[in-house]
Amino acid sequence: MTKIEIDHPIADFTAPATSDTQVSNKTLEGKYVIIYFYPKDNTPGCTTEAKNFRDLHAQFSKLNAVIFGVSKDSLASHEKFKTKLDLPFELISDEDKVICKLFDVIKEKNLYGRKYMGIERSTFLIDKKGRLHQEWRKVRVKGHAQTVLDATKSLAAETA
Protein backbone atom coordinates (compact mmCIF):
# COMPACT_ATOMS: atom_id res chain seq x y z
CA MET A 1 0.00 0.00 0.00
CA THR A 2 1.31 3.43 -0.96
CA LYS A 3 2.09 5.96 1.76
CA ILE A 4 0.32 9.30 1.69
CA GLU A 5 1.89 12.54 0.48
CA ILE A 6 0.88 16.20 0.70
CA ASP A 7 -1.25 17.33 -2.30
CA HIS A 8 -1.81 13.72 -3.41
CA PRO A 9 -5.04 11.71 -3.20
CA ILE A 10 -5.49 9.36 -0.27
CA ALA A 11 -5.39 5.70 -1.32
CA ASP A 12 -8.68 3.81 -1.18
CA PHE A 13 -9.67 2.48 2.21
CA THR A 14 -12.78 1.24 3.96
CA ALA A 15 -12.96 0.72 7.70
CA PRO A 16 -15.49 -0.13 10.39
CA ALA A 17 -16.49 2.69 12.72
CA THR A 18 -18.77 3.36 15.64
CA SER A 19 -22.54 3.72 15.19
CA ASP A 20 -22.44 0.66 12.92
CA THR A 21 -20.92 2.66 10.04
CA GLN A 22 -18.31 1.99 7.40
CA VAL A 23 -15.95 4.83 6.54
CA SER A 24 -14.48 5.09 3.06
CA ASN A 25 -12.36 7.83 1.60
CA LYS A 26 -14.62 7.79 -1.47
CA THR A 27 -17.75 8.56 0.59
CA LEU A 28 -15.97 11.52 2.23
CA GLU A 29 -15.19 13.47 -0.94
CA GLY A 30 -16.84 16.87 -0.99
CA LYS A 31 -16.06 17.45 2.71
CA TYR A 32 -12.99 18.46 4.62
CA VAL A 33 -11.86 15.45 6.62
CA ILE A 34 -9.85 15.44 9.83
CA ILE A 35 -8.45 12.04 10.74
CA TYR A 36 -6.61 11.91 14.03
CA PHE A 37 -4.73 8.84 15.21
CA TYR A 38 -4.34 8.17 18.91
CA PRO A 39 -2.75 5.31 20.87
CA LYS A 40 -5.57 3.97 23.08
CA ASP A 41 -9.09 4.61 24.35
CA ASN A 42 -9.49 5.75 27.96
CA THR A 43 -5.93 6.96 28.47
CA PRO A 44 -5.36 10.50 29.78
CA GLY A 45 -3.88 12.11 26.64
CA CYS A 46 -6.30 10.37 24.30
CA THR A 47 -9.28 11.34 26.45
CA THR A 48 -8.17 14.99 26.50
CA GLU A 49 -7.61 15.01 22.75
CA ALA A 50 -11.05 13.50 22.06
CA LYS A 51 -12.71 16.06 24.37
CA ASN A 52 -10.89 18.91 22.63
CA PHE A 53 -12.12 17.80 19.21
CA ARG A 54 -15.59 17.25 20.71
CA ASP A 55 -15.68 20.77 22.12
CA LEU A 56 -14.81 22.28 18.72
CA HIS A 57 -17.01 19.92 16.71
CA ALA A 58 -19.73 22.49 15.96
CA GLN A 59 -17.14 24.86 14.50
CA PHE A 60 -15.70 22.10 12.31
CA SER A 61 -19.22 21.19 11.15
CA LYS A 62 -19.89 24.79 10.06
CA LEU A 63 -16.91 24.41 7.71
CA ASN A 64 -18.34 21.19 6.20
CA ALA A 65 -15.60 19.24 7.99
CA VAL A 66 -15.94 15.79 9.52
CA ILE A 67 -13.73 14.34 12.23
CA PHE A 68 -12.67 10.73 12.76
CA GLY A 69 -10.55 9.33 15.55
CA VAL A 70 -8.57 6.18 14.76
CA SER A 71 -6.85 3.65 16.99
CA LYS A 72 -6.26 -0.11 17.08
CA ASP A 73 -8.95 -0.55 19.75
CA SER A 74 -11.97 -2.73 19.02
CA LEU A 75 -15.34 -1.31 17.99
CA ALA A 76 -16.73 -2.35 21.39
CA SER A 77 -14.04 -0.31 23.16
CA HIS A 78 -14.66 2.64 20.82
CA GLU A 79 -18.42 2.55 21.43
CA LYS A 80 -17.88 2.75 25.21
CA PHE A 81 -15.29 5.54 24.83
CA LYS A 82 -17.57 7.49 22.48
CA THR A 83 -20.55 7.16 24.83
CA LYS A 84 -18.52 7.99 27.95
CA LEU A 85 -17.21 11.23 26.40
CA ASP A 86 -20.38 12.05 24.42
CA LEU A 87 -18.38 12.31 21.21
CA PRO A 88 -20.35 13.68 18.24
CA PHE A 89 -18.02 12.05 15.68
CA GLU A 90 -17.20 8.47 14.80
CA LEU A 91 -14.20 6.43 15.90
CA ILE A 92 -12.60 4.06 13.41
CA SER A 93 -11.35 0.67 14.57
CA ASP A 94 -8.13 -0.29 12.82
CA GLU A 95 -7.29 -3.55 14.58
CA ASP A 96 -5.45 -4.87 11.51
CA LYS A 97 -3.49 -1.57 11.20
CA VAL A 98 -4.29 -1.08 7.50
CA ILE A 99 -5.15 2.62 7.87
CA CYS A 100 -2.33 3.14 10.36
CA LYS A 101 0.10 1.78 7.78
CA LEU A 102 -1.45 3.86 4.99
CA PHE A 103 -0.86 7.02 7.03
CA ASP A 104 2.50 5.73 8.33
CA VAL A 105 1.71 6.26 12.02
CA ILE A 106 3.06 2.98 13.43
CA LYS A 107 6.38 3.91 14.99
CA GLU A 108 8.83 2.50 17.49
CA LYS A 109 8.02 3.84 20.95
CA ASN A 110 9.79 3.57 24.26
CA LEU A 111 8.03 3.15 27.61
CA TYR A 112 10.16 2.73 30.71
CA GLY A 113 13.03 1.42 28.59
CA ARG A 114 10.83 -1.11 26.77
CA LYS A 115 10.64 -0.61 23.01
CA TYR A 116 7.47 -1.50 21.13
CA MET A 117 5.59 -0.56 17.97
CA GLY A 118 2.60 1.72 18.53
CA ILE A 119 0.58 4.58 17.10
CA GLU A 120 2.32 7.93 16.96
CA ARG A 121 -0.25 10.63 17.77
CA SER A 122 -0.85 12.24 14.36
CA THR A 123 -3.54 14.25 12.57
CA PHE A 124 -4.30 14.66 8.87
CA LEU A 125 -6.40 17.28 7.07
CA ILE A 126 -7.82 16.11 3.75
CA ASP A 127 -9.36 18.53 1.25
CA LYS A 128 -12.73 18.18 -0.48
CA LYS A 129 -11.14 16.39 -3.43
CA GLY A 130 -9.68 13.66 -1.21
CA ARG A 131 -6.10 14.97 -1.25
CA LEU A 132 -3.91 15.31 1.80
CA HIS A 133 -3.60 19.02 2.58
CA GLN A 134 -1.69 19.05 5.87
CA GLU A 135 -0.32 16.66 8.46
CA TRP A 136 0.79 16.93 12.07
CA ARG A 137 3.04 14.25 13.53
CA LYS A 138 4.30 13.72 17.09
CA VAL A 139 1.31 15.76 18.24
CA ARG A 140 1.20 17.37 21.66
CA VAL A 141 -2.43 17.43 22.77
CA LYS A 142 -2.60 20.90 24.34
CA GLY A 143 -3.99 23.37 21.79
CA HIS A 144 -3.79 20.86 18.93
CA ALA A 145 -7.52 20.67 18.10
CA GLN A 146 -7.61 24.48 17.82
CA THR A 147 -4.57 24.41 15.52
CA VAL A 148 -6.36 21.91 13.27
CA LEU A 149 -9.52 24.04 13.31
CA ASP A 150 -7.50 27.12 12.31
CA ALA A 151 -5.88 25.17 9.44
CA THR A 152 -9.31 23.96 8.31
CA LYS A 153 -10.64 27.55 8.36
CA SER A 154 -7.66 28.66 6.23
CA LEU A 155 -8.21 25.84 3.76
CA ALA A 156 -11.93 26.66 3.54
CA ALA A 157 -11.12 30.34 2.89
CA GLU A 158 -8.59 29.39 0.16
CA THR A 159 -11.05 27.17 -1.65
CA ALA A 160 -14.15 29.35 -1.20
KEFI-903703 format. One record per atom (N, C-alpha, C): x negated, y, z negated; atom name; residue number from 1; residue in three letters. Coordinates in steps of 0.2 Angstrom, whole numbers, plus 5000, padded with zeros to 4 digits. Each point is the difference from the previous one (the first is absolute). Last residue first. Layout:
% KEFI-903703
    X    Y    Z atom   n res
    X    Y    Z   CA NUM Ala
...
END
This chain:
% KEFI-903703
    X    Y    Z atom   n res
 5064 5144 5006    N 160 Ala
 5007 5003 5000   CA 160 Ala
 5001 5003 5007    C 160 Ala
 4979 4989 4990    N 159 Thr
 5004 4997 5005   CA 159 Thr
 5007 5002 5001    C 159 Thr
 4985 5010 4984    N 158 Glu
 4996 4999 5006   CA 158 Glu
 5004 4997 5006    C 158 Glu
 5009 5001 4978    N 157 Ala
 5000 5007 5003   CA 157 Ala
 4996 5000 5006    C 157 Ala
 5001 4980 4988    N 156 Ala
 5007 5001 5002   CA 156 Ala
 5000 5007 5004    C 156 Ala
 4980 4993 4989    N 155 Leu
 5001 4996 5006   CA 155 Leu
 5007 5002 5003    C 155 Leu
 4995 5010 4979    N 154 Ser
 4995 5002 5006   CA 154 Ser
 5001 4997 5006    C 154 Ser
 5011 4991 4981    N 153 Lys
 5003 5007 5002   CA 153 Lys
 4996 5003 5006    C 153 Lys
 4992 4980 4991    N 152 Thr
 5006 4999 5003   CA 152 Thr
 5003 5006 5003    C 152 Thr
 4982 5002 4985    N 151 Ala
 4997 4998 5007   CA 151 Ala
 5006 4998 5004    C 151 Ala
 5005 5006 4978    N 150 Asp
 4998 5006 5003   CA 150 Asp
 4997 4998 5007    C 150 Asp
 5007 4982 4987    N 149 Leu
 5006 5004 5001   CA 149 Leu
 4997 5006 5004    C 149 Leu
 4984 4987 4991    N 148 Val
 5003 4997 5006   CA 148 Val
 5006 5003 5002    C 148 Val
 4989 5008 4981    N 147 Thr
 4996 5001 5005   CA 147 Thr
 5003 4997 5007    C 147 Thr
 5011 4996 4980    N 146 Gln
 5001 5007 5002   CA 146 Gln
 4996 5002 5006    C 146 Gln
 4997 4979 4989    N 145 Ala
 5007 5000 5003   CA 145 Ala
 5001 5007 5003    C 145 Ala
 4980 4997 4987    N 144 His
 5000 4997 5006   CA 144 His
 5007 5001 5004    C 144 His
 4993 5007 4977    N 143 Gly
 5001 5005 5005   CA 143 Gly
 5000 4997 5007    C 143 Gly
 4991 4984 4982    N 142 Lys
 5002 5006 4998   CA 142 Lys
 5000 5005 5006    C 142 Lys
 4992 4977 5003    N 141 Val
 5007 5001 4999   CA 141 Val
 5002 5007 4999    C 141 Val
 4979 4991 5014    N 140 Arg
 5001 5002 4993   CA 140 Arg
 5007 5002 4999    C 140 Arg
 4988 4985 5020    N 139 Val
 5004 5005 4998   CA 139 Val
 5000 5000 4992    C 139 Val
 4988 4989 5020    N 138 Lys
 4998 5001 4994   CA 138 Lys
 5003 5005 4996    C 138 Lys
 5005 5003 5024    N 137 Arg
 4998 4994 4997   CA 137 Arg
 4997 5002 4994    C 137 Arg
 5017 5010 5020    N 136 Trp
 4997 5002 4994   CA 136 Trp
 4998 4993 4997    C 136 Trp
 5008 5011 5026    N 135 Glu
 5000 4994 4995   CA 135 Glu
 4996 5003 4994    C 135 Glu
 5015 5008 5024    N 134 Gln
 4995 5001 4995   CA 134 Gln
 5000 4994 4995    C 134 Gln
 5012 4999 5021    N 133 His
 4998 5007 5000   CA 133 His
 4995 5002 4995    C 133 His
 5009 4977 5015    N 132 Leu
 4998 5003 4994   CA 132 Leu
 4997 5007 5001    C 132 Leu
 5021 4990 5014    N 131 Arg
 4993 5001 5000   CA 131 Arg
 4997 5002 4993    C 131 Arg
 5023 4997 5010    N 130 Gly
 4997 4994 4997   CA 130 Gly
 4993 5000 5000    C 130 Gly
 5016 5018 5005    N 129 Lys
 4999 4996 5006   CA 129 Lys
 4996 4993 4998    C 129 Lys
 5005 5018 4985    N 128 Lys
 5007 4998 5002   CA 128 Lys
 4999 4995 5006    C 128 Lys
 4979 5002 4982    N 127 Asp
 5005 5005 5004   CA 127 Asp
 5006 4996 5003    C 127 Asp
 4985 4994 4977    N 126 Ile
 5001 4998 5007   CA 126 Ile
 5005 5004 5003    C 126 Ile
 4983 4997 4978    N 125 Leu
 5005 5004 5003   CA 125 Leu
 5000 4999 5007    C 125 Leu
 4990 4987 4976    N 124 Phe
 4999 5001 5008   CA 124 Phe
 5007 5004 5002    C 124 Phe
 4983 4992 4976    N 123 Thr
 5007 5002 5003   CA 123 Thr
 4999 5002 5007    C 123 Thr
 4988 4985 4978    N 122 Ser
 4999 5003 5006   CA 122 Ser
 5007 5002 5003    C 122 Ser
 4985 4985 4980    N 121 Arg
 5005 5005 5000   CA 121 Arg
 4999 5005 5006    C 121 Arg
 4991 4975 5000    N 120 Glu
 4997 5007 4998   CA 120 Glu
 5006 5005 5001    C 120 Glu
 5001 4972 4995    N 119 Ile
 5002 5006 5004   CA 119 Ile
 4997 5006 4997    C 119 Ile
 4986 4977 4997    N 118 Gly
 5007 5003 4998   CA 118 Gly
 5002 5006 5005    C 118 Gly
 4980 4979 4992    N 117 Met
 5003 5003 5006   CA 117 Met
 5007 5002 4998    C 117 Met
 4978 4997 4983    N 116 Tyr
 5006 4997 5003   CA 116 Tyr
 5002 5004 5006    C 116 Tyr
 4980 4998 4978    N 115 Lys
 5002 5002 5007   CA 115 Lys
 5005 4996 5003    C 115 Lys
 4991 5007 4974    N 114 Arg
 5003 4994 5004   CA 114 Arg
 5002 5003 5007    C 114 Arg
 4992 5014 4981    N 113 Gly
 4995 4996 5003   CA 113 Gly
 5002 4994 5004    C 113 Gly
 5016 5015 4991    N 112 Tyr
 4996 4998 4994   CA 112 Tyr
 4995 4995 5003    C 112 Tyr
 5012 5006 5019    N 111 Leu
 5004 5001 4994   CA 111 Leu
 4996 4996 4994    C 111 Leu
 4999 5008 5028    N 110 Asn
 4996 4998 4995   CA 110 Asn
 5004 5002 4993    C 110 Asn
 5004 4995 5029    N 109 Lys
 5001 5004 4994   CA 109 Lys
 4996 4997 4995    C 109 Lys
 5003 4999 5029    N 108 Glu
 4997 4998 4994   CA 108 Glu
 5001 5005 4994    C 108 Glu
 5018 5000 5019    N 107 Lys
 4993 5002 4999   CA 107 Lys
 4997 4996 4994    C 107 Lys
 5022 5004 5018    N 106 Ile
 4998 4995 4996   CA 106 Ile
 4992 5001 4999    C 106 Ile
 5014 5013 5015    N 105 Val
 5000 5002 4993   CA 105 Val
 4998 4995 4995    C 105 Val
 5005 5003 5026    N 104 Asp
 4993 5000 4997   CA 104 Asp
 5000 5002 4993    C 104 Asp
 5019 4997 5016    N 103 Phe
 4998 5007 4998   CA 103 Phe
 4993 5000 4996    C 103 Phe
 5009 4980 5009    N 102 Leu
 5001 5004 5005   CA 102 Leu
 4998 5007 4998    C 102 Leu
 5000 4984 4983    N 101 Lys
 4995 4999 5005   CA 101 Lys
 5000 5005 5006    C 101 Lys
 5018 4999 4985    N 100 Cys
 4994 5003 4996   CA 100 Cys
 4994 4999 5005    C 100 Cys
 5020 4991 5007    N  99 Ile
 5000 5007 5001   CA  99 Ile
 4994 5003 4996    C  99 Ile
 5002 4977 4998    N  98 Val
 4999 5002 5008   CA  98 Val
 5000 5007 5000    C  98 Val
 5001 4985 4980    N  97 Lys
 4995 5005 5001   CA  97 Lys
 5000 5002 5007    C  97 Lys
 5015 4985 4987    N  96 Asp
 4995 4997 5004   CA  96 Asp
 4995 5005 5003    C  96 Asp
 5018 5007 4986    N  95 Glu
 4996 4994 4996   CA  95 Glu
 4995 4997 5004    C  95 Glu
 5015 5022 5000    N  94 Asp
 4995 4998 5005   CA  94 Asp
 4995 4994 4997    C  94 Asp
 5025 5016 4997    N  93 Ser
 4996 4994 4997   CA  93 Ser
 4995 4998 5006    C  93 Ser
 5012 5025 4995    N  92 Ile
 4999 4994 5005   CA  92 Ile
 4996 4995 4996    C  92 Ile
 5019 5020 4993    N  91 Leu
 4993 4997 4998   CA  91 Leu
 4999 4994 5005    C  91 Leu
 5017 5024 5001    N  90 Glu
 4999 4992 5000   CA  90 Glu
 4993 4999 4999    C  90 Glu
 5014 5022 4990    N  89 Phe
 4997 4997 5007   CA  89 Phe
 4999 4993 4999    C  89 Phe
 5008 5015 4982    N  88 Pro
 5005 5000 5006   CA  88 Pro
 4997 4998 5007    C  88 Pro
 4996 4993 4972    N  87 Leu
 4997 5003 5006   CA  87 Leu
 5005 5000 5006    C  87 Leu
 5000 4995 4974    N  86 Asp
 5005 5003 5004   CA  86 Asp
 4997 5003 5006    C  86 Asp
 4989 4986 4983    N  85 Leu
 4998 5007 5001   CA  85 Leu
 5005 5004 5004    C  85 Leu
 5004 4977 4994    N  84 Lys
 4998 5003 4994   CA  84 Lys
 4998 5007 5001    C  84 Lys
 5006 4988 5019    N  83 Thr
 5006 5001 4996   CA  83 Thr
 4997 5003 4994    C  83 Thr
 4984 4993 5014    N  82 Lys
 5004 5005 5004   CA  82 Lys
 5006 5002 4995    C  82 Lys
 4986 4982 4993    N  81 Phe
 4996 5007 5000   CA  81 Phe
 5005 5005 5003    C  81 Phe
 5008 4979 5002    N  80 Lys
 5000 5002 4993   CA  80 Lys
 4997 5006 4999    C  80 Lys
 4999 4991 5021    N  79 Glu
 5007 5002 4999   CA  79 Glu
 5001 5002 4993    C  79 Glu
 4979 4992 5007    N  78 His
 5001 5006 5003   CA  78 His
 5007 5002 4998    C  78 His
 4994 4979 4994    N  77 Ser
 4996 5004 4996   CA  77 Ser
 5002 5008 5003    C  77 Ser
 5008 4982 5013    N  76 Ala
 5004 5000 4993   CA  76 Ala
 4996 5005 4995    C  76 Ala
 4991 4996 5022    N  75 Leu
 5006 5004 5000   CA  75 Leu
 5003 5001 4993    C  75 Leu
 4974 4996 4999    N  74 Ser
 5006 4996 5003   CA  74 Ser
 5006 5005 5000    C  74 Ser
 4974 5009 5001    N  73 Asp
 5005 4997 4995   CA  73 Asp
 5006 4997 5004    C  73 Asp
 4980 5013 5009    N  72 Lys
 5000 4992 5001   CA  72 Lys
 5005 4997 4995    C  72 Lys
 5003 5026 5009    N  71 Ser
 4995 4996 4996   CA  71 Ser
 5001 4993 5002    C  71 Ser
 5010 5027 5007    N  70 Val
 4998 4993 5002   CA  70 Val
 4995 4997 4995    C  70 Val
 5020 5021 5005    N  69 Gly
 4995 4998 4996   CA  69 Gly
 4998 4992 5002    C  69 Gly
 5013 5022 5014    N  68 Phe
 4999 4993 4998   CA  68 Phe
 4994 4998 4996    C  68 Phe
 5017 5022 5011    N  67 Ile
 4995 4998 4996   CA  67 Ile
 5000 4992 4999    C  67 Ile
 5009 5021 5019    N  66 Val
 5002 4994 4995   CA  66 Val
 4993 4998 4997    C  66 Val
 5011 5024 5013    N  65 Ala
 4994 4995 4998   CA  65 Ala
 5002 4995 4995    C  65 Ala
 5011 5021 5010    N  64 Asn
 5001 4994 5004   CA  64 Asn
 4994 4995 4999    C  64 Asn
 5003 5021 4988    N  63 Leu
 4996 5000 5005   CA  63 Leu
 5000 4994 5005    C  63 Leu
 5013 5002 4980    N  62 Lys
 5001 5006 5004   CA  62 Lys
 4996 5001 5006    C  62 Lys
 4995 4982 4984    N  61 Ser
 5006 4999 5004   CA  61 Ser
 5002 5006 5005    C  61 Ser
 4983 5002 4984    N  60 Phe
 4997 4996 5005   CA  60 Phe
 5006 4999 5005    C  60 Phe
 5005 5011 4980    N  59 Gln
 4997 5004 5005   CA  59 Gln
 4997 4997 5006    C  59 Gln
 5011 4987 4983    N  58 Ala
 5005 5004 5003   CA  58 Ala
 4996 5005 5005    C  58 Ala
 4987 4986 4986    N  57 His
 5003 4997 5005   CA  57 His
 5005 5004 5004    C  57 His
 4984 5003 4980    N  56 Leu
 5000 5004 5006   CA  56 Leu
 5004 4998 5006    C  56 Leu
 4998 4988 4979    N  55 Asp
 5002 5007 4998   CA  55 Asp
 5000 5005 5006    C  55 Asp
 4993 4977 5003    N  54 Arg
 5007 5000 4998   CA  54 Arg
 5002 5007 4999    C  54 Arg
 4977 4996 5002    N  53 Phe
 5004 5000 5007   CA  53 Phe
 5007 5000 4999    C  53 Phe
 4988 4999 4980    N  52 Asn
 4998 5007 5004   CA  52 Asn
 5004 5000 5007    C  52 Asn
 5001 4980 4987    N  51 Lys
 5005 5005 4997   CA  51 Lys
 4998 5007 5004    C  51 Lys
 4986 4982 5005    N  50 Ala
 5007 4999 5003   CA  50 Ala
 5005 5005 4997    C  50 Ala
 4978 5000 4992    N  49 Glu
 5000 5002 5007   CA  49 Glu
 5007 4999 5003    C  49 Glu
 4996 4994 4978    N  48 Thr
 5000 5007 5000   CA  48 Thr
 5000 5002 5008    C  48 Thr
 4999 4977 4995    N  47 Thr
 5006 5003 4998   CA  47 Thr
 5001 5007 5001    C  47 Thr
 4980 4989 5004    N  46 Cys
 5005 4999 5005   CA  46 Cys
 5006 5002 4999    C  46 Cys
 4983 5002 4984    N  45 Gly
 4998 5005 5006   CA  45 Gly
 5006 4999 5005    C  45 Gly
 5001 4985 4980    N  44 Pro
 5001 5007 4999   CA  44 Pro
 4999 5005 5006    C  44 Pro
 5010 4976 5004    N  43 Thr
 4994 5002 4997   CA  43 Thr
 5000 5007 4999    C  43 Thr
 5017 4986 5011    N  42 Asn
 5000 5001 4992   CA  42 Asn
 4994 5001 4997    C  42 Asn
 4999 4990 5025    N  41 Asp
 5005 5003 4996   CA  41 Asp
 4999 5000 4993    C  41 Asp
 4979 5002 5017    N  40 Lys
 5005 4995 4997   CA  40 Lys
 5006 5003 4996    C  40 Lys
 4982 5010 5017    N  39 Pro
 4998 4994 4998   CA  39 Pro
 5005 4995 4997    C  39 Pro
 5005 5019 5020    N  38 Tyr
 4998 5000 4992   CA  38 Tyr
 4998 4993 4998    C  38 Tyr
 5006 5017 5023    N  37 Phe
 4998 4993 4998   CA  37 Phe
 4997 5001 4993    C  37 Phe
 5017 5014 5018    N  36 Tyr
 4995 5001 4995   CA  36 Tyr
 4999 4993 4997    C  36 Tyr
 5011 5014 5022    N  35 Ile
 4999 4993 4997   CA  35 Ile
 4995 5001 4995    C  35 Ile
 5018 5016 5015    N  34 Ile
 4994 5000 4995   CA  34 Ile
 5000 4993 4997    C  34 Ile
 5011 5013 5023    N  33 Val
 4999 4994 4996   CA  33 Val
 4994 5001 4995    C  33 Val
 5019 5014 5018    N  32 Tyr
 4993 5000 4997   CA  32 Tyr
 5000 4995 4995    C  32 Tyr
 5016 4998 5021    N  31 Lys
 4999 5002 4993   CA  31 Lys
 4993 5001 4999    C  31 Lys
 5006 4991 5020    N  30 Gly
 5005 5005 5000   CA  30 Gly
 5000 5003 4993    C  30 Gly
 4993 4975 5002    N  29 Glu
 4999 5005 5005   CA  29 Glu
 5005 5006 5000    C  29 Glu
 5000 4978 4987    N  28 Leu
 4999 5007 4997   CA  28 Leu
 4998 5005 5005    C  28 Leu
 5004 4977 5006    N  27 Thr
 5007 5003 4997   CA  27 Thr
 4999 5007 4997    C  27 Thr
 4981 4987 5008    N  26 Lys
 5004 5002 5005   CA  26 Lys
 5007 5003 4998    C  26 Lys
 4984 4991 4985    N  25 Asn
 4998 5006 5002   CA  25 Asn
 5004 5003 5006    C  25 Asn
 5010 4984 4981    N  24 Ser
 4996 4999 5006   CA  24 Ser
 4998 5007 5002    C  24 Ser
 5013 4986 4978    N  23 Val
 4997 5006 5002   CA  23 Val
 4995 4998 5006    C  23 Val
 5023 4989 4986    N  22 Gln
 4994 4999 5004   CA  22 Gln
 4997 5007 5003    C  22 Gln
 5017 4993 4977    N  21 Thr
 4999 5003 5007   CA  21 Thr
 4993 4998 5003    C  21 Thr
 5013 4997 4977    N  20 Asp
 5001 4995 5005   CA  20 Asp
 4999 5003 5007    C  20 Asp
 4995 5011 4980    N  19 Ser
 5007 5002 5002   CA  19 Ser
 5001 4995 5006    C  19 Ser
 4974 5003 4997    N  18 Thr
 5006 5000 4995   CA  18 Thr
 5006 5002 5003    C  18 Thr
 4982 4989 5016    N  17 Ala
 5000 5005 4995   CA  17 Ala
 5006 5000 4996    C  17 Ala
 4984 4986 5020    N  16 Pro
 5005 5000 4996   CA  16 Pro
 5000 5006 4995    C  16 Pro
 4989 5001 5025    N  15 Ala
 4999 4998 4993   CA  15 Ala
 5006 5000 4996    C  15 Ala
 4986 5003 5026    N  14 Thr
 5007 4999 4997   CA  14 Thr
 4999 4997 4993    C  14 Thr
 4985 5013 5022    N  13 Phe
 5000 4996 4994   CA  13 Phe
 5008 5000 4998    C  13 Phe
 4981 5010 5021    N  12 Asp
 5006 4997 4998   CA  12 Asp
 5000 4996 4993    C  12 Asp
 4982 5020 5005    N  11 Ala
 5002 4993 5003   CA  11 Ala
 5007 4998 4997    C  11 Ala
 4994 5026 5002    N  10 Ile
 4999 4995 4995   CA  10 Ile
 5002 4993 5004    C  10 Ile
 4990 5022 5013    N   9 Pro
 5006 4997 4998   CA   9 Pro
 4999 4994 4995    C   9 Pro
 4983 5022 5002    N   8 His
 5002 4994 5004   CA   8 His
 5006 4996 4997    C   8 His
 4989 5020 4991    N   7 Asp
 5002 5002 5006   CA   7 Asp
 5002 4994 5005    C   7 Asp
 4984 4994 4980    N   6 Ile
 5004 5006 5000   CA   6 Ile
 5001 5001 5008    C   6 Ile
 4998 4975 4993    N   5 Glu
 4996 5006 5001   CA   5 Glu
 5004 5006 5000    C   5 Glu
 5000 4971 4991    N   4 Ile
 5003 5006 5003   CA   4 Ile
 4995 5006 5000    C   4 Ile
 4996 4973 5005    N   3 Lys
 5001 5005 4994   CA   3 Lys
 5003 5006 5003    C   3 Lys
 5004 4975 5010    N   2 Thr
 4996 5006 5001   CA   2 Thr
 5001 5005 4994    C   2 Thr
 5002 4972 5001    N   1 Met
 5004 5006 5000   CA   1 Met
 4996 5006 5000    C   1 Met
END
